[in-house]
Amino acid sequence: MAKPIHELIPGFIREINPYVPGKPIEEVERELKIRAVKLASNENPLGPSPLAVAAAQKALADTHRYPDGGGYYLREKLAARLGVAMENILLGFGSSELIDLCARAMLRPDSEGLTSQGSFPLFYISMRATGAELVEVPLQDYTFDLDALAGAITPRTRLIILANPNNPTGTMFTASAFTAFLDRVPDDVLVVLDEAYFDYVERADYSRSIPLVLEGRNLVVLRTFSKIYGLAGLRMGYAIGSAALLAEINKMRLPFNTSGVAQAAALAALDDAEHVRRSMESNRAGLKQLGQGLAALGVRYVPSVGNFLLVELGADAGPAADDLLKLGVIVRPMRWMGFPDAIRVTVGTREENQKFLGALAQVRSAGVTKR
Ligand SMILES: Cc1ncc(COP(=O)(O)O)c(C=O)c1O
């Protein structure tokens, strides 16, 4: 008998571990019949920029038209902000799409994609889906080990993907460490630097990646409107890279990958400095609140420069995440991302953080369910 059709899909695709999204709040509330807070997907707890929502609503009236596929006005505005040309910017259906496009552009079954263990699962999925060999280097102290990554480059390496800050550990590498790393990368390798949490980082030694793009390095920087701008549901991200490289990648992009509503919202969000300021302040205070609360509970966590914390709970992490869920707090157990002893909690509002800390105290003292 002929093979079932799905068995004709190449093994390198069938072996992929699928992406596991955070549980939607509605699902938890429906199933458990309780009010829940979602601290599972590194979203902005203050919601979207009000200016963005108003612009999106206005743009809905034009939804019978296909959008401007190239996102002219948004690219124009981003280019002016960043001091680059419009041709140095490519919009994506979230930065996720751009990760995938870079992998598809650079990798073939005879090449290697390189990244770190313990990072964003889409890196592995996108690189594996090309049929290339995926090479993963361990983290060092929860941080990308740039030295080991440079050492792992082979003549077959064509793509390296780095996250700075890293998800789920919240750690970063410095601008000077990154420049030293780039100096060790051969000319036939593209480096993708995923800066999804760029806007939260307040350290002076953080990224100076745009000048490196302008210098002509083989570098694509990825940023997103999903985090500090609070537009995760509208799906808008962008790549900054050389015009010639982005022109090639652009050929593989679906014609209308970003909607007119998302483009309008993103344009307005860029003007909402007040929302960005409030979001940063809220995150700064939340990181402090969570850090102090966890220390008071005697729980270890990895200090973070992002909007989330990797919290070490030992062997109990998986069951603890289930118990937190029963108390109406959705966090992410981290076994599937390589940290079986940890959960990842997104920084919420003051009340949400308090609810998490209270629930965690309860889970750790008594346990919610008998195990
Ligand atoms: C490191 C990293 N890169 C990219 C993304 C994807 O963001 P987007 O919503 O722009 O696709 C995330 C989302 O959590 C992330 O953590």
Ligand as a Chemical Component Dictionary entry (heavy atoms), coordinates in Angstrom:
data_LIG
# 
_chem_comp.id                   LIG 
_chem_comp.type                 NON-POLYMER 
_chem_comp.pdbx_formal_charge   0 
_chem_comp.three_letter_code    LIG 
# 
loop_
_chem_comp_atom.comp_id 
_chem_comp_atom.atom_id 
_chem_comp_atom.alt_atom_id 
_chem_comp_atom.type_symbol 
_chem_comp_atom.charge 
_chem_comp_atom.model_Cartn_x 
_chem_comp_atom.model_Cartn_y 
_chem_comp_atom.model_Cartn_z 
_chem_comp_atom.pdbx_ordinal 
LIG C1 C1 C 0 13.185 36.565 21.432 1  
LIG C2 C2 C 0 11.900 36.740 20.703 2  
LIG N1 N1 N 0 11.922 36.978 19.402 3  
LIG C3 C3 C 0 10.810 37.148 18.687 4  
LIG C4 C4 C 0 9.574  37.064 19.292 5  
LIG C5 C5 C 0 8.370  37.158 18.412 6  
LIG O1 O1 O 0 7.787  38.339 18.428 7  
LIG P1 P1 P 0 6.698  38.763 17.331 8  
LIG O2 O2 O 0 5.414  38.885 18.094 9  
LIG O3 O3 O 0 7.211  40.051 16.810 10 
LIG O4 O4 O 0 6.621  37.715 16.282 11 
LIG C6 C6 C 0 9.483  36.812 20.650 12 
LIG C7 C7 C 0 8.157  36.698 21.276 13 
LIG O5 O5 O 0 7.968  36.357 22.394 14 
LIG C8 C8 C 0 10.674 36.638 21.377 15 
LIG O6 O6 O 0 10.648 36.348 22.669 16 
# 
loop_
_chem_comp_bond.comp_id 
_chem_comp_bond.atom_id_1 
_chem_comp_bond.atom_id_2 
_chem_comp_bond.value_order 
_chem_comp_bond.pdbx_ordinal 
LIG C1 C2 SING 1  
LIG C2 N1 SING 2  
LIG C2 C8 DOUB 3  
LIG N1 C3 DOUB 4  
LIG C3 C4 SING 5  
LIG C4 C5 SING 6  
LIG C4 C6 DOUB 7  
LIG C5 O1 SING 8  
LIG O1 P1 SING 9  
LIG P1 O2 DOUB 10 
LIG P1 O3 SING 11 
LIG P1 O4 SING 12 
LIG C6 C7 SING 13 
LIG C6 C8 SING 14 
LIG C7 O5 DOUB 15 
LIG C8 O6 SING 16 
# 
